[in-house]
Amino acid sequence: MQLETQLKAQLTPHRYKHSLSVAQLAASWAPRMKLEPKRVWIAGLLHDCAHDLPGSVLLQKSEEFGILIGSMERKLPFLLHGPVGAQLAKRDYGITDPLILDAIHHHTTGIPGMCPFSRLICLADYLEPSRSFPGIEHLRRLARRNLDQALLAAFDSTIKYLLENEKLVHPQTILTRNWLLEFLKEVRG
Ligand SMILES: [Fe+2]
């Protein structure tokens, strides 16, 4: 079965449309990061394949797959849709490419040291055309000039939003943001 047909059966129409938009945007950026558009497209398409599973199912599947469930994940099982999604991409969609699986695994909080492929998926998830939130146009302008700087700004904006709305911030989101900040300073020299 085609990946799209299989995925469509697992997601709400809204989530499926979002997935297609992420795939298209990420693939359009791929040459700028010297990445293969087709591989990037598959990661974008499947990144949210576990998104619409109820929290109880995400917890149960995490246990089945041996995924570490921290205290944050217990409180917010939604955070497990990346790691569970990577396992489902492997088991149900036949994906073996470690770049694709890693990008799916880490697309929500990121991970310090994440590779360009995973960074691209994270950013496309944030900026795909149907997304709308205050400040998105600034991030889109930034992305036209520098994708990694836009990703750093996206992490900053997520953290600000979570703080302002009295929501929990996953420690890994902060660790990733700090890593990216230092990494980009090094790159700029
Ligand atoms: Fe997601």
Backbone and ligand atoms as CSV (ligand in chain L), in Angstrom:
chain,resi,resn,atom,element,x,y,z
A,1,MET,N,N,0.851,-1.198,0.000
A,1,MET,CA,C,0.000,0.000,0.000
A,1,MET,C,C,0.887,1.248,0.000
A,2,GLN,N,N,0.403,2.250,-0.699
A,2,GLN,CA,C,1.158,3.510,-0.695
A,2,GLN,C,C,1.183,4.112,0.715
A,3,LEU,N,N,2.298,4.746,1.046
A,3,LEU,CA,C,2.420,5.362,2.376
A,3,LEU,C,C,1.261,6.320,2.660
A,4,GLU,N,N,0.921,7.136,1.643
A,4,GLU,CA,C,-0.126,8.147,1.847
A,4,GLU,C,C,-1.461,7.502,2.210
A,5,THR,N,N,-1.831,6.430,1.496
A,5,THR,CA,C,-3.121,5.773,1.726
A,5,THR,C,C,-3.156,5.188,3.133
A,6,GLN,N,N,-2.054,4.551,3.497
A,6,GLN,CA,C,-1.966,3.921,4.821
A,6,GLN,C,C,-2.064,4.983,5.926
A,7,LEU,N,N,-1.338,6.083,5.728
A,7,LEU,CA,C,-1.315,7.137,6.746
A,7,LEU,C,C,-2.686,7.799,6.890
A,8,LYS,N,N,-3.320,8.054,5.747
A,8,LYS,CA,C,-4.617,8.736,5.734
A,8,LYS,C,C,-5.633,7.995,6.610
A,9,ALA,N,N,-5.542,6.671,6.639
A,9,ALA,CA,C,-6.480,5.856,7.423
A,9,ALA,C,C,-6.223,5.988,8.925
A,10,GLN,N,N,-5.045,6.499,9.304
A,10,GLN,CA,C,-4.665,6.576,10.726
A,10,GLN,C,C,-4.867,7.957,11.333
A,11,LEU,N,N,-5.061,8.964,10.483
A,11,LEU,CA,C,-5.081,10.345,10.989
A,11,LEU,C,C,-6.400,11.043,10.704
A,12,THR,N,N,-6.686,12.084,11.485
A,12,THR,CA,C,-7.828,12.944,11.155
A,12,THR,C,C,-7.487,13.677,9.864
A,13,PRO,N,N,-8.504,14.145,9.122
A,13,PRO,CA,C,-8.213,14.877,7.864
A,13,PRO,C,C,-7.288,16.070,8.112
A,14,HIS,N,N,-7.492,16.769,9.248
A,14,HIS,CA,C,-6.670,17.939,9.568
A,14,HIS,C,C,-5.195,17.532,9.739
A,15,ARG,N,N,-4.976,16.444,10.476
A,15,ARG,CA,C,-3.599,15.999,10.747
A,15,ARG,C,C,-2.941,15.468,9.470
A,16,TYR,N,N,-3.746,14.828,8.621
A,16,TYR,CA,C,-3.205,14.307,7.368
A,16,TYR,C,C,-2.769,15.468,6.460
A,17,LYS,N,N,-3.606,16.510,6.416
A,17,LYS,CA,C,-3.277,17.679,5.595
A,17,LYS,C,C,-1.990,18.336,6.116
A,18,HIS,N,N,-1.898,18.454,7.444
A,18,HIS,CA,C,-0.691,19.014,8.074
A,18,HIS,C,C,0.540,18.182,7.671
A,19,SER,N,N,0.396,16.862,7.709
A,19,SER,CA,C,1.528,15.975,7.392
A,19,SER,C,C,1.999,16.181,5.949
A,20,LEU,N,N,1.032,16.273,5.020
A,20,LEU,CA,C,1.398,16.510,3.617
A,20,LEU,C,C,2.106,17.854,3.456
A,21,SER,N,N,1.621,18.878,4.188
A,21,SER,CA,C,2.240,20.209,4.096
A,21,SER,C,C,3.661,20.192,4.645
A,22,VAL,N,N,3.873,19.466,5.747
A,22,VAL,CA,C,5.222,19.369,6.320
A,22,VAL,C,C,6.143,18.671,5.315
A,23,ALA,N,N,5.641,17.588,4.716
A,23,ALA,CA,C,6.442,16.841,3.735
A,23,ALA,C,C,6.859,17.753,2.581
A,24,GLN,N,N,5.885,18.517,2.061
A,24,GLN,CA,C,6.181,19.376,0.907
A,24,GLN,C,C,7.146,20.503,1.264
A,25,LEU,N,N,6.899,21.159,2.403
A,25,LEU,CA,C,7.774,22.274,2.790
A,25,LEU,C,C,9.192,21.764,3.070
A,26,ALA,N,N,9.297,20.674,3.824
A,26,ALA,CA,C,10.621,20.137,4.177
A,26,ALA,C,C,11.367,19.713,2.898
A,27,ALA,N,N,10.663,19.070,1.970
A,27,ALA,CA,C,11.319,18.622,0.722
A,27,ALA,C,C,11.789,19.822,-0.095
A,28,SER,N,N,11.009,20.908,-0.055
A,28,SER,CA,C,11.408,22.097,-0.831
A,28,SER,C,C,12.678,22.731,-0.242
A,29,TRP,N,N,12.891,22.570,1.054
A,29,TRP,CA,C,14.095,23.115,1.698
A,29,TRP,C,C,15.295,22.175,1.598
A,30,ALA,N,N,15.041,20.895,1.316
A,30,ALA,CA,C,16.101,19.875,1.404
A,30,ALA,C,C,17.399,20.270,0.680
A,31,PRO,N,N,17.322,20.770,-0.577
A,31,PRO,CA,C,18.584,21.107,-1.265
A,31,PRO,C,C,19.426,22.140,-0.512
A,32,ARG,N,N,18.775,23.050,0.226
A,32,ARG,CA,C,19.539,24.065,0.977
A,32,ARG,C,C,20.376,23.430,2.071
A,33,MET,N,N,19.959,22.260,2.562
A,33,MET,CA,C,20.720,21.546,3.599
A,33,MET,C,C,21.491,20.382,2.982
A,34,LYS,N,N,21.549,20.343,1.649
A,34,LYS,CA,C,22.226,19.250,0.929
A,34,LYS,C,C,21.654,17.883,1.317
A,35,LEU,N,N,20.337,17.819,1.411
A,35,LEU,CA,C,19.663,16.564,1.763
A,35,LEU,C,C,18.815,16.104,0.576
A,36,GLU,N,N,18.492,14.796,0.574
A,36,GLU,CA,C,17.694,14.257,-0.524
A,36,GLU,C,C,16.215,14.545,-0.287
A,37,PRO,N,N,15.582,15.286,-1.204
A,37,PRO,CA,C,14.179,15.656,-1.002
A,37,PRO,C,C,13.252,14.464,-0.749
A,38,LYS,N,N,13.476,13.340,-1.431
A,38,LYS,CA,C,12.558,12.200,-1.276
A,38,LYS,C,C,12.578,11.643,0.161
A,39,ARG,N,N,13.789,11.533,0.726
A,39,ARG,CA,C,13.892,11.020,2.102
A,39,ARG,C,C,13.255,12.001,3.087
A,40,VAL,N,N,13.526,13.276,2.857
A,40,VAL,CA,C,12.964,14.320,3.722
A,40,VAL,C,C,11.432,14.297,3.625
A,41,TRP,N,N,10.933,14.109,2.413
A,41,TRP,CA,C,9.489,14.094,2.186
A,41,TRP,C,C,8.837,12.967,3.000
A,42,ILE,N,N,9.450,11.783,2.989
A,42,ILE,CA,C,8.882,10.636,3.726
A,42,ILE,C,C,8.847,10.936,5.230
A,43,ALA,N,N,9.927,11.515,5.753
A,43,ALA,CA,C,9.973,11.848,7.186
A,43,ALA,C,C,8.880,12.864,7.528
A,44,GLY,N,N,8.726,13.878,6.670
A,44,GLY,CA,C,7.685,14.892,6.893
A,44,GLY,C,C,6.303,14.255,6.876
A,45,LEU,N,N,6.091,13.382,5.915
A,45,LEU,CA,C,4.780,12.731,5.791
A,45,LEU,C,C,4.443,11.924,7.044
A,46,LEU,N,N,5.428,11.169,7.547
A,46,LEU,CA,C,5.140,10.218,8.630
A,46,LEU,C,C,5.397,10.773,10.036
A,47,HIS,N,N,5.882,12.020,10.148
A,47,HIS,CA,C,6.348,12.475,11.469
A,47,HIS,C,C,5.260,12.393,12.548
A,48,ASP,N,N,4.005,12.593,12.144
A,48,ASP,CA,C,2.912,12.576,13.130
A,48,ASP,C,C,2.074,11.308,13.020
A,49,CYS,N,N,2.652,10.202,12.535
A,49,CYS,CA,C,1.820,9.004,12.292
A,49,CYS,C,C,1.192,8.467,13.576
A,50,ALA,N,N,1.765,8.816,14.745
A,50,ALA,CA,C,1.171,8.346,16.010
A,50,ALA,C,C,0.413,9.472,16.719
A,51,HIS,N,N,0.270,10.619,16.068
A,51,HIS,CA,C,-0.279,11.806,16.723
A,51,HIS,C,C,-1.686,11.613,17.249
A,52,ASP,N,N,-2.504,10.895,16.498
A,52,ASP,CA,C,-3.924,10.828,16.857
A,52,ASP,C,C,-4.272,9.635,17.755
A,53,LEU,N,N,-3.269,8.950,18.257
A,53,LEU,CA,C,-3.537,7.857,19.205
A,53,LEU,C,C,-3.844,8.459,20.578
A,54,PRO,N,N,-4.827,7.910,21.295
A,54,PRO,CA,C,-5.113,8.433,22.646
A,54,PRO,C,C,-3.906,8.251,23.571
A,55,GLY,N,N,-3.819,9.114,24.590
A,55,GLY,CA,C,-2.705,9.053,25.537
A,55,GLY,C,C,-2.501,7.668,26.121
A,56,SER,N,N,-3.607,6.989,26.467
A,56,SER,CA,C,-3.485,5.655,27.087
A,56,SER,C,C,-2.803,4.684,26.119
A,57,VAL,N,N,-3.122,4.812,24.834
A,57,VAL,CA,C,-2.521,3.916,23.831
A,57,VAL,C,C,-1.039,4.268,23.635
A,58,LEU,N,N,-0.724,5.568,23.669
A,58,LEU,CA,C,0.690,5.970,23.529
A,58,LEU,C,C,1.512,5.404,24.683
A,59,LEU,N,N,0.942,5.443,25.889
A,59,LEU,CA,C,1.655,4.896,27.053
A,59,LEU,C,C,1.820,3.381,26.919
A,60,GLN,N,N,0.756,2.727,26.502
A,60,GLN,CA,C,0.801,1.271,26.370
A,60,GLN,C,C,1.798,0.851,25.270
A,61,LYS,N,N,1.772,1.560,24.140
A,61,LYS,CA,C,2.701,1.222,23.054
A,61,LYS,C,C,4.146,1.525,23.458
A,62,SER,N,N,4.338,2.592,24.239
A,62,SER,CA,C,5.691,2.922,24.691
A,62,SER,C,C,6.243,1.775,25.528
A,63,GLU,N,N,5.376,1.220,26.380
A,63,GLU,CA,C,5.825,0.088,27.199
A,63,GLU,C,C,6.175,-1.107,26.315
A,64,GLU,N,N,5.311,-1.375,25.342
A,64,GLU,CA,C,5.553,-2.485,24.403
A,64,GLU,C,C,6.899,-2.322,23.682
A,65,PHE,N,N,7.163,-1.094,23.242
A,65,PHE,CA,C,8.368,-0.838,22.442
A,65,PHE,C,C,9.610,-0.574,23.306
A,66,GLY,N,N,9.443,-0.539,24.629
A,66,GLY,CA,C,10.589,-0.273,25.498
A,66,GLY,C,C,11.050,1.178,25.459
A,67,ILE,N,N,10.123,2.094,25.186
A,67,ILE,CA,C,10.458,3.529,25.173
A,67,ILE,C,C,10.432,4.041,26.617
A,68,LEU,N,N,11.451,4.823,26.963
A,68,LEU,CA,C,11.546,5.363,28.315
A,68,LEU,C,C,10.399,6.352,28.578
A,69,ILE,N,N,9.663,6.131,29.659
A,69,ILE,CA,C,8.563,7.046,29.982
A,69,ILE,C,C,8.963,7.836,31.222
A,70,GLY,N,N,9.282,9.114,31.048
A,70,GLY,CA,C,9.673,9.968,32.174
A,70,GLY,C,C,8.437,10.548,32.856
A,71,SER,N,N,8.681,11.365,33.910
A,71,SER,CA,C,7.546,11.918,34.647
A,71,SER,C,C,6.741,12.888,33.766
A,72,MET,N,N,7.434,13.622,32.879
A,72,MET,CA,C,6.725,14.538,31.972
A,72,MET,C,C,5.820,13.762,31.020
A,73,GLU,N,N,6.336,12.648,30.517
A,73,GLU,CA,C,5.564,11.847,29.561
A,73,GLU,C,C,4.349,11.207,30.233
A,74,ARG,N,N,4.504,10.854,31.525
A,74,ARG,CA,C,3.353,10.311,32.265
A,74,ARG,C,C,2.245,11.355,32.349
A,75,LYS,N,N,2.672,12.620,32.616
A,75,LYS,CA,C,1.686,13.698,32.741
A,75,LYS,C,C,1.127,14.089,31.368
A,76,LEU,N,N,2.000,14.101,30.367
A,76,LEU,CA,C,1.607,14.541,29.027
A,76,LEU,C,C,1.974,13.457,28.005
A,77,PRO,N,N,1.178,12.387,27.944
A,77,PRO,CA,C,1.523,11.263,27.054
A,77,PRO,C,C,1.634,11.673,25.585
A,78,PHE,N,N,0.999,12.797,25.228
A,78,PHE,CA,C,1.112,13.343,23.871
A,78,PHE,C,C,2.584,13.443,23.436
A,79,LEU,N,N,3.461,13.724,24.431
A,79,LEU,CA,C,4.887,13.879,24.119
A,79,LEU,C,C,5.506,12.588,23.566
A,80,LEU,N,N,4.789,11.473,23.729
A,80,LEU,CA,C,5.332,10.187,23.262
A,80,LEU,C,C,5.017,9.927,21.794
A,81,HIS,N,N,4.279,10.842,21.134
A,81,HIS,CA,C,3.874,10.505,19.759
A,81,HIS,C,C,5.064,10.472,18.799
A,82,GLY,N,N,6.158,11.174,19.144
A,82,GLY,CA,C,7.357,11.097,18.296
A,82,GLY,C,C,8.045,9.737,18.404
A,83,PRO,N,N,8.458,9.365,19.643
A,83,PRO,CA,C,9.104,8.055,19.808
A,83,PRO,C,C,8.232,6.879,19.351
A,84,VAL,N,N,6.930,6.927,19.689
A,84,VAL,CA,C,6.045,5.833,19.252
A,84,VAL,C,C,5.905,5.877,17.724
A,85,GLY,N,N,5.795,7.087,17.182
A,85,GLY,CA,C,5.676,7.241,15.720
A,85,GLY,C,C,6.863,6.619,14.991
A,86,ALA,N,N,8.066,6.805,15.541
A,86,ALA,CA,C,9.261,6.226,14.890
A,86,ALA,C,C,9.162,4.702,14.868
A,87,GLN,N,N,8.689,4.121,15.963
A,87,GLN,CA,C,8.544,2.652,16.025
A,87,GLN,C,C,7.473,2.167,15.055
A,88,LEU,N,N,6.378,2.928,14.949
A,88,LEU,CA,C,5.311,2.529,14.017
A,88,LEU,C,C,5.767,2.678,12.567
A,89,ALA,N,N,6.565,3.742,12.321
A,89,ALA,CA,C,7.078,3.947,10.956
A,89,ALA,C,C,7.904,2.733,10.540
A,90,LYS,N,N,8.652,2.189,11.515
A,90,LYS,CA,C,9.488,1.016,11.223
A,90,LYS,C,C,8.616,-0.243,11.060
A,91,ARG,N,N,7.749,-0.461,12.025
A,91,ARG,CA,C,6.989,-1.722,12.041
A,91,ARG,C,C,5.855,-1.748,11.004
A,92,ASP,N,N,5.094,-0.644,10.916
A,92,ASP,CA,C,3.885,-0.675,10.081
A,92,ASP,C,C,4.094,-0.089,8.685
A,93,TYR,N,N,5.082,0.786,8.539
A,93,TYR,CA,C,5.281,1.437,7.236
A,93,TYR,C,C,6.568,0.960,6.565
A,94,GLY,N,N,7.282,0.073,7.234
A,94,GLY,CA,C,8.471,-0.536,6.617
A,94,GLY,C,C,9.647,0.403,6.417
A,95,ILE,N,N,9.711,1.473,7.218
A,95,ILE,CA,C,10.827,2.429,7.069
A,95,ILE,C,C,12.036,1.911,7.857
A,96,THR,N,N,13.187,1.859,7.192
A,96,THR,CA,C,14.395,1.387,7.883
A,96,THR,C,C,15.473,2.482,7.947
A,97,ASP,N,N,15.283,3.559,7.189
A,97,ASP,CA,C,16.268,4.642,7.107
A,97,ASP,C,C,16.419,5.317,8.479
A,98,PRO,N,N,17.601,5.203,9.117
A,98,PRO,CA,C,17.753,5.773,10.470
A,98,PRO,C,C,17.566,7.287,10.522
A,99,LEU,N,N,17.886,7.991,9.428
A,99,LEU,CA,C,17.688,9.450,9.421
A,99,LEU,C,C,16.206,9.787,9.550
A,100,ILE,N,N,15.393,9.039,8.818
A,100,ILE,CA,C,13.938,9.277,8.846
A,100,ILE,C,C,13.392,8.909,10.230
A,101,LEU,N,N,13.817,7.766,10.745
A,101,LEU,CA,C,13.294,7.307,12.041
A,101,LEU,C,C,13.703,8.260,13.165
A,102,ASP,N,N,14.934,8.727,13.138
A,102,ASP,CA,C,15.403,9.684,14.159
A,102,ASP,C,C,14.621,10.994,14.093
A,103,ALA,N,N,14.386,11.471,12.874
A,103,ALA,CA,C,13.669,12.749,12.716
A,103,ALA,C,C,12.253,12.629,13.272
A,104,ILE,N,N,11.607,11.493,13.033
A,104,ILE,CA,C,10.254,11.289,13.564
A,104,ILE,C,C,10.328,11.232,15.103
A,105,HIS,N,N,11.272,10.458,15.600
A,105,HIS,CA,C,11.415,10.282,17.056
A,105,HIS,C,C,11.536,11.634,17.775
A,106,HIS,N,N,12.364,12.512,17.227
A,106,HIS,CA,C,12.731,13.716,17.983
A,106,HIS,C,C,12.022,14.998,17.539
A,107,HIS,N,N,10.967,14.885,16.703
A,107,HIS,CA,C,10.447,16.122,16.116
A,107,HIS,C,C,9.750,17.047,17.118
A,108,THR,N,N,9.373,16.551,18.286
A,108,THR,CA,C,8.625,17.422,19.215
A,108,THR,C,C,9.549,18.241,20.115
A,109,THR,N,N,10.463,17.582,20.810
A,109,THR,CA,C,11.339,18.319,21.739
A,109,THR,C,C,12.707,18.584,21.129
A,110,GLY,N,N,13.022,17.921,20.003
A,110,GLY,CA,C,14.385,17.980,19.497
A,110,GLY,C,C,15.299,17.212,20.432
A,111,ILE,N,N,16.576,17.193,20.083
A,111,ILE,CA,C,17.570,16.563,20.956
A,111,ILE,C,C,18.907,17.272,20.704
A,112,PRO,N,N,19.670,17.570,21.779
A,112,PRO,CA,C,20.968,18.219,21.548
A,112,PRO,C,C,21.796,17.395,20.559
A,113,GLY,N,N,22.441,18.067,19.630
A,113,GLY,CA,C,23.266,17.382,18.630
A,113,GLY,C,C,22.475,16.894,17.439
A,114,MET,N,N,21.210,17.255,17.361
A,114,MET,CA,C,20.381,16.734,16.253
A,114,MET,C,C,20.960,17.134,14.893
A,115,CYS,N,N,20.793,16.217,13.924
A,115,CYS,CA,C,21.420,16.398,12.611
A,115,CYS,C,C,20.573,17.333,11.739
A,116,PRO,N,N,21.155,17.819,10.609
A,116,PRO,CA,C,20.403,18.734,9.734
A,116,PRO,C,C,19.062,18.157,9.287
A,117,PHE,N,N,19.030,16.859,9.033
A,117,PHE,CA,C,17.787,16.209,8.581
A,117,PHE,C,C,16.677,16.380,9.636
A,118,SER,N,N,17.014,16.072,10.885
A,118,SER,CA,C,16.011,16.202,11.965
A,118,SER,C,C,15.640,17.662,12.197
A,119,ARG,N,N,16.621,18.555,12.048
A,119,ARG,CA,C,16.340,19.980,12.259
A,119,ARG,C,C,15.334,20.491,11.218
A,120,LEU,N,N,15.516,19.999,9.995
A,120,LEU,CA,C,14.638,20.432,8.907
A,120,LEU,C,C,13.188,20.006,9.166
A,121,ILE,N,N,13.008,18.788,9.643
A,121,ILE,CA,C,11.644,18.290,9.908
A,121,ILE,C,C,10.997,19.084,11.044
A,122,CYS,N,N,11.770,19.343,12.090
A,122,CYS,CA,C,11.268,20.153,13.212
A,122,CYS,C,C,10.774,21.511,12.728
A,123,LEU,N,N,11.580,22.154,11.888
A,123,LEU,CA,C,11.237,23.502,11.431
A,123,LEU,C,C,10.029,23.475,10.489
A,124,ALA,N,N,10.002,22.501,9.596
A,124,ALA,CA,C,8.861,22.410,8.661
A,124,ALA,C,C,7.570,22.144,9.438
A,125,ASP,N,N,7.665,21.354,10.496
A,125,ASP,CA,C,6.503,21.081,11.346
A,125,ASP,C,C,5.981,22.392,11.939
A,126,TYR,N,N,6.888,23.266,12.279
A,126,TYR,CA,C,6.545,24.535,12.912
A,126,TYR,C,C,5.979,25.564,11.924
A,127,LEU,N,N,6.501,25.538,10.697
A,127,LEU,CA,C,6.195,26.650,9.781
A,127,LEU,C,C,5.357,26.279,8.566
A,128,GLU,N,N,4.880,25.048,8.474
A,128,GLU,CA,C,4.142,24.675,7.254
A,128,GLU,C,C,2.976,25.650,7.031
A,129,PRO,N,N,2.558,25.833,5.759
A,129,PRO,CA,C,1.662,26.940,5.410
A,129,PRO,C,C,0.355,27.043,6.190
A,130,SER,N,N,-0.191,25.929,6.699
A,130,SER,CA,C,-1.482,26.077,7.392
A,130,SER,C,C,-1.323,26.497,8.855
A,131,ARG,N,N,-0.080,26.564,9.333
A,131,ARG,CA,C,0.146,27.030,10.710
A,131,ARG,C,C,-0.084,28.530,10.799
A,132,SER,N,N,-0.620,28.955,11.929
A,132,SER,CA,C,-0.831,30.383,12.122
A,132,SER,C,C,-0.730,30.687,13.617
A,133,PHE,N,N,0.201,31.539,13.978
A,133,PHE,CA,C,0.316,31.985,15.373
A,133,PHE,C,C,1.072,33.306,15.360
A,134,PRO,N,N,0.933,34.108,16.428
A,134,PRO,CA,C,1.609,35.405,16.424
A,134,PRO,C,C,3.120,35.228,16.232
A,135,GLY,N,N,3.684,35.993,15.316
A,135,GLY,CA,C,5.137,35.943,15.099
A,135,GLY,C,C,5.562,34.971,14.014
A,136,ILE,N,N,4.610,34.248,13.418
A,136,ILE,CA,C,5.018,33.231,12.433
A,136,ILE,C,C,5.632,33.872,11.182
A,137,GLU,N,N,5.153,35.075,10.812
A,137,GLU,CA,C,5.697,35.701,9.601
A,137,GLU,C,C,7.177,36.056,9.784
A,138,HIS,N,N,7.513,36.488,11.004
A,138,HIS,CA,C,8.917,36.783,11.304
A,138,HIS,C,C,9.760,35.509,11.139
A,139,LEU,N,N,9.247,34.394,11.663
A,139,LEU,CA,C,9.983,33.126,11.569
A,139,LEU,C,C,10.112,32.692,10.103
A,140,ARG,N,N,9.058,32.918,9.322
A,140,ARG,CA,C,9.113,32.536,7.899
A,140,ARG,C,C,10.144,33.378,7.149
A,141,ARG,N,N,10.205,34.666,7.493
A,141,ARG,CA,C,11.214,35.534,6.858
A,141,ARG,C,C,12.621,35.057,7.222
A,142,LEU,N,N,12.786,34.722,8.493
A,142,LEU,CA,C,14.082,34.218,8.978
A,142,LEU,C,C,14.462,32.932,8.219
A,143,ALA,N,N,13.479,32.070,8.014
A,143,ALA,CA,C,13.719,30.786,7.343
A,143,ALA,C,C,14.172,30.992,5.893
A,144,ARG,N,N,13.725,32.096,5.276
A,144,ARG,CA,C,14.180,32.352,3.894
A,144,ARG,C,C,15.685,32.614,3.864
A,145,ARG,N,N,16.202,33.209,4.954
A,145,ARG,CA,C,17.636,33.525,5.016
A,145,ARG,C,C,18.448,32.380,5.602
A,146,ASN,N,N,17.963,31.816,6.725
A,146,ASN,CA,C,18.763,30.809,7.434
A,146,ASN,C,C,17.844,29.854,8.205
A,147,LEU,N,N,17.831,28.605,7.790
A,147,LEU,CA,C,16.895,27.632,8.375
A,147,LEU,C,C,17.216,27.363,9.847
A,148,ASP,N,N,18.503,27.252,10.172
A,148,ASP,CA,C,18.856,26.939,11.564
A,148,ASP,C,C,18.549,28.097,12.511
A,149,GLN,N,N,18.782,29.331,12.036
A,149,GLN,CA,C,18.431,30.493,12.882
A,149,GLN,C,C,16.929,30.528,13.102
A,150,ALA,N,N,16.186,30.162,12.083
A,150,ALA,CA,C,14.720,30.126,12.218
A,150,ALA,C,C,14.320,29.046,13.229
A,151,LEU,N,N,15.050,27.932,13.228
A,151,LEU,CA,C,14.712,26.863,14.181
A,151,LEU,C,C,14.985,27.323,15.619
A,152,LEU,N,N,16.105,28.018,15.811
A,152,LEU,CA,C,16.405,28.542,17.148
A,152,LEU,C,C,15.292,29.497,17.596
A,153,ALA,N,N,14.881,30.378,16.696
A,153,ALA,CA,C,13.806,31.320,17.028
A,153,ALA,C,C,12.500,30.569,17.302
A,154,ALA,N,N,12.283,29.469,16.598
A,154,ALA,CA,C,11.066,28.672,16.816
A,154,ALA,C,C,11.089,28.041,18.216
A,155,PHE,N,N,12.254,27.519,18.620
A,155,PHE,CA,C,12.370,26.958,19.975
A,155,PHE,C,C,12.139,28.053,21.016
A,156,ASP,N,N,12.745,29.230,20.792
A,156,ASP,CA,C,12.545,30.346,21.734
A,156,ASP,C,C,11.065,30.689,21.843
A,157,SER,N,N,10.413,30.717,20.696
A,157,SER,CA,C,9.009,31.104,20.683
A,157,SER,C,C,8.143,30.049,21.384
A,158,THR,N,N,8.468,28.777,21.198
A,158,THR,CA,C,7.728,27.704,21.891
A,158,THR,C,C,7.899,27.834,23.396
A,159,ILE,N,N,9.147,28.030,23.825
A,159,ILE,CA,C,9.419,28.111,25.269
A,159,ILE,C,C,8.704,29.328,25.871
A,160,LYS,N,N,8.775,30.468,25.158
A,160,LYS,CA,C,8.081,31.680,25.637
A,160,LYS,C,C,6.590,31.425,25.783
A,161,TYR,N,N,6.018,30.785,24.767
A,161,TYR,CA,C,4.581,30.497,24.791
A,161,TYR,C,C,4.222,29.617,25.999
A,162,LEU,N,N,5.032,28.585,26.225
A,162,LEU,CA,C,4.751,27.657,27.326
A,162,LEU,C,C,4.850,28.375,28.675
A,163,LEU,N,N,5.876,29.235,28.815
A,163,LEU,CA,C,6.043,29.972,30.074
A,163,LEU,C,C,4.871,30.921,30.299
A,164,GLU,N,N,4.539,31.684,29.241
A,164,GLU,CA,C,3.473,32.688,29.378
A,164,GLU,C,C,2.120,32.051,29.668
A,165,ASN,N,N,1.955,30.804,29.250
A,165,ASN,CA,C,0.657,30.144,29.449
A,165,ASN,C,C,0.675,29.129,30.594
A,166,GLU,N,N,1.701,29.267,31.456
A,166,GLU,CA,C,1.822,28.404,32.637
A,166,GLU,C,C,1.732,26.929,32.287
A,167,LYS,N,N,2.425,26.552,31.212
A,167,LYS,CA,C,2.460,25.141,30.817
A,167,LYS,C,C,3.833,24.566,31.131
A,168,LEU,N,N,3.874,23.254,31.283
A,168,LEU,CA,C,5.154,22.589,31.550
A,168,LEU,C,C,6.065,22.687,30.328
A,169,VAL,N,N,7.362,22.856,30.575
A,169,VAL,CA,C,8.346,22.844,29.490
A,169,VAL,C,C,9.167,21.569,29.658
A,170,HIS,N,N,9.236,20.756,28.625
A,170,HIS,CA,C,10.039,19.535,28.712
A,170,HIS,C,C,11.520,19.920,28.809
A,171,PRO,N,N,12.257,19.357,29.780
A,171,PRO,CA,C,13.674,19.736,29.921
A,171,PRO,C,C,14.450,19.555,28.608
A,172,GLN,N,N,14.056,18.564,27.825
A,172,GLN,CA,C,14.804,18.345,26.575
A,172,GLN,C,C,14.604,19.482,25.558
A,173,THR,N,N,13.462,20.171,25.647
A,173,THR,CA,C,13.235,21.320,24.769
A,173,THR,C,C,14.261,22.404,25.110
A,174,ILE,N,N,14.489,22.601,26.405
A,174,ILE,CA,C,15.454,23.623,26.849
A,174,ILE,C,C,16.877,23.195,26.470
A,175,LEU,N,N,17.184,21.921,26.698
A,175,LEU,CA,C,18.535,21.437,26.363
A,175,LEU,C,C,18.806,21.594,24.869
A,176,THR,N,N,17.796,21.290,24.052
A,176,THR,CA,C,17.972,21.408,22.600
A,176,THR,C,C,18.177,22.869,22.200
A,177,ARG,N,N,17.361,23.752,22.791
A,177,ARG,CA,C,17.483,25.189,22.485
A,177,ARG,C,C,18.882,25.704,22.866
A,178,ASN,N,N,19.374,25.308,24.047
A,178,ASN,CA,C,20.703,25.759,24.477
A,178,ASN,C,C,21.785,25.213,23.554
A,179,TRP,N,N,21.638,23.941,23.172
A,179,TRP,CA,C,22.620,23.345,22.266
A,179,TRP,C,C,22.642,24.094,20.929
A,180,LEU,N,N,21.449,24.378,20.396
A,180,LEU,CA,C,21.350,25.045,19.095
A,180,LEU,C,C,21.971,26.447,19.142
A,181,LEU,N,N,21.712,27.156,20.250
A,181,LEU,CA,C,22.270,28.500,20.426
A,181,LEU,C,C,23.805,28.456,20.352
A,182,GLU,N,N,24.395,27.536,21.106
A,182,GLU,CA,C,25.865,27.411,21.134
A,182,GLU,C,C,26.390,26.929,19.785
A,183,PHE,N,N,25.709,25.957,19.206
A,183,PHE,CA,C,26.119,25.390,17.929
A,183,PHE,C,C,26.147,26.486,16.836
A,184,LEU,N,N,25.127,27.325,16.819
A,184,LEU,CA,C,25.069,28.359,15.778
A,184,LEU,C,C,26.118,29.431,15.998
A,185,LYS,N,N,26.475,29.700,17.276
A,185,LYS,CA,C,27.553,30.650,17.562
A,185,LYS,C,C,28.860,30.105,17.019
A,186,GLU,N,N,29.076,28.805,17.226
A,186,GLU,CA,C,30.315,28.151,16.730
A,186,GLU,C,C,30.374,28.208,15.213
A,187,VAL,N,N,29.243,27.917,14.562
A,187,VAL,CA,C,29.188,27.904,13.096
A,187,VAL,C,C,29.536,29.291,12.544
A,188,ARG,N,N,28.986,30.337,13.226
A,188,ARG,CA,C,29.236,31.713,12.762
A,188,ARG,C,C,30.688,32.135,13.044
A,189,GLY,N,N,31.293,31.479,14.046
A,189,GLY,CA,C,32.693,31.714,14.351
A,189,GLY,C,C,32.961,32.893,15.237
L,1,LIG,FE,FE,4.116,15.998,16.087
